């Protein structure tokens, strides 16, 4: 099924674990990592960018297989580049959501990058 852009329904917001395109200089995929409670009410969401370029020097970039979360190519989540972005820049609908196992690996990598227990 082909991905199609649409108008978000009233009250829609990006959810934790979803991969959304965010419009900046061009549309780029990012994984939403902030909680749904924050995402619902905040003007910003916390995300980790996703790249199709593998950096072997970085162990903090978990791999996502092609097809997972609607991604067409193998991709890497840049857990060393956690950032916030305005929620209104999210393109609706999301590409998809990562699996629980992938989200667990990503959470571990973020904790390591930020030196959290």
Secondary structure, 3 states (H helix, E strand, C coil): CCCCCCCCCCCCCCCCCEEEEEECCCEEEEEECCCHHHHHHCCEEEEEEEECCCCCCCCCCCEECCCHHHCCCCEEEEEEEEEEEEHHHECCCCCEECCHHHHHHHHHHHHHHCCCC
